[in-house]
Amino acid sequence: MSAMVVGPAVRSQVSVGRSSGRRTGGGPVVPARAVNPAPAATTGPATAHLHLTARGRAVLWILAAVVVAAVTLFASQASADAPVAAQEVVRHVVQPGETLWQIAESVSAPSQDVRDVVVELVALNELPDAGLMAGQVIVVPAD
């Protein structure tokens, strides 16, 4: 089987006038030159360049921010789930007339606020309030 290529073999040099629309020249008919496309430069494999639009860059920044937020959230959750070092405590039996404030003063450090120690004792003993009864056993931080 053979293939045949048909293309324009002749190019005329006839031009059309602007004002009258008639032919102005009738020169000789010249055969068209064969045009051979230049071979492509073989410098290496073609590389495609990536061009991001402003919207694409914004989407990438938002995606990066979401990833950073997710990693931060999971990391903080992992540290919150870590075991807490046990606090050493001792049992204390409440004496008649003794208040939680007095007990907090006796176990607090000199630079520590007694109000914070009272709140800590209420939370540590799961008390509904700061009221105590004589004979009640509570736990206090060891010295």
ABEGO torsion letter per residue (X at the ends): XBBBBBBBABBBABBBBAAAGBBABBBBBBBBBBBBBBBBBBAEBBBBBBBBBAAAAAAAAAAAAAAAAAAAAAAAAAAAABBBBBBBBBBBBBBBGBBAAAAAAAABBAABBAAAAAAAAAAAAGBABABBBBGBBBBBBBX
